[in-house]
Amino acid sequence: MEPKPKELFSNFPLIYLRPREDREKPEIGIYNCPLYKVVSRVGTLSTTGHSTNFVMFMEVPTCEKEEMWILGGVASFLSLRY
């Protein structure tokens, strides 16, 4: 859901990651939320083409279109402080 007015950060529930082979990725109803190590979102470009601050994309369930979250700049962070 959208944040409250003037709310920069909000808590995200704990997520249990369970790897599965041959999993089919959902086409609709998810937002591929980028997960970063720190809030700055900057890092050096690695050989994979991603920032060294970037960790992974999390598939977050949503009823809204993915574009809404992208335009809002929604991302997750592992640490709010350095």
C-alpha positions as CSV (number, residue, x, y, z in Angstrom):
1,M,0.0,0.0,0.0
2,E,1.0,3.6,-0.4
3,P,2.9,5.3,2.4
4,K,1.4,7.8,4.8
5,P,2.0,11.5,3.9
6,K,5.6,12.6,4.7
7,E,6.6,9.0,5.5
8,L,10.0,8.4,3.9
9,F,10.6,4.8,5.2
10,S,8.3,2.1,6.4
11,N,8.9,-1.4,7.8
12,F,8.6,-4.4,5.5
13,P,7.6,-7.8,6.9
14,L,10.3,-10.5,7.2
15,I,10.6,-12.6,4.1
16,Y,11.5,-16.3,4.0
17,L,13.4,-17.0,0.8
18,R,13.1,-20.6,-0.4
19,P,14.9,-21.5,-3.6
20,R,13.1,-23.7,-6.1
21,E,14.2,-25.3,-9.3
22,D,12.2,-24.8,-12.5
23,R,9.9,-22.2,-10.9
24,E,7.7,-20.3,-13.3
25,K,7.8,-16.5,-12.7
26,P,4.4,-14.9,-12.3
27,E,3.4,-12.5,-15.2
28,I,1.0,-10.3,-13.3
29,G,0.2,-9.3,-9.7
30,I,3.8,-8.6,-8.7
31,Y,6.2,-5.7,-8.4
32,N,9.9,-6.5,-8.9
33,C,11.1,-4.4,-6.1
34,P,14.9,-3.7,-6.1
35,L,16.7,-4.5,-2.9
36,Y,19.8,-2.4,-2.1
37,K,22.3,-2.7,0.7
38,V,22.1,1.0,1.7
39,V,19.8,3.9,1.1
40,S,22.2,5.8,-1.3
41,R,21.4,3.4,-4.2
42,V,24.9,4.2,-5.6
43,G,27.8,1.8,-6.0
44,T,30.4,1.0,-8.6
45,L,29.3,-0.9,-11.7
46,S,30.3,-4.6,-11.4
47,T,30.9,-7.0,-14.2
48,T,27.3,-8.2,-14.0
49,G,26.1,-4.8,-15.1
50,H,24.5,-4.0,-11.7
51,S,25.6,-1.7,-9.0
52,T,27.6,-3.2,-6.2
53,N,25.0,-1.8,-3.8
54,F,22.2,-3.8,-5.6
55,V,21.3,-7.2,-4.0
56,M,18.4,-8.6,-6.0
57,F,14.8,-8.1,-7.1
58,M,12.0,-9.2,-4.7
59,E,8.7,-10.2,-6.2
60,V,6.2,-8.3,-4.0
61,P,2.5,-9.1,-4.5
62,T,0.4,-6.1,-5.5
63,C,-3.0,-5.2,-6.9
64,E,-1.7,-2.1,-8.6
65,K,0.2,-1.9,-11.9
66,E,4.0,-2.2,-11.6
67,E,4.4,1.2,-13.2
68,M,2.8,2.9,-10.2
69,W,5.6,1.6,-7.9
70,I,8.3,2.3,-10.4
71,L,7.2,6.0,-10.8
72,G,7.1,6.3,-7.0
73,G,10.7,5.1,-6.7
74,V,9.7,2.3,-4.3
75,A,12.7,0.2,-3.2
76,S,13.8,-1.9,-0.3
77,F,17.0,-1.5,1.8
78,L,18.9,-3.8,4.0
79,S,20.2,-0.9,6.1
80,L,18.9,2.7,6.6
81,R,22.2,3.7,8.2
82,Y,25.8,3.2,7.0
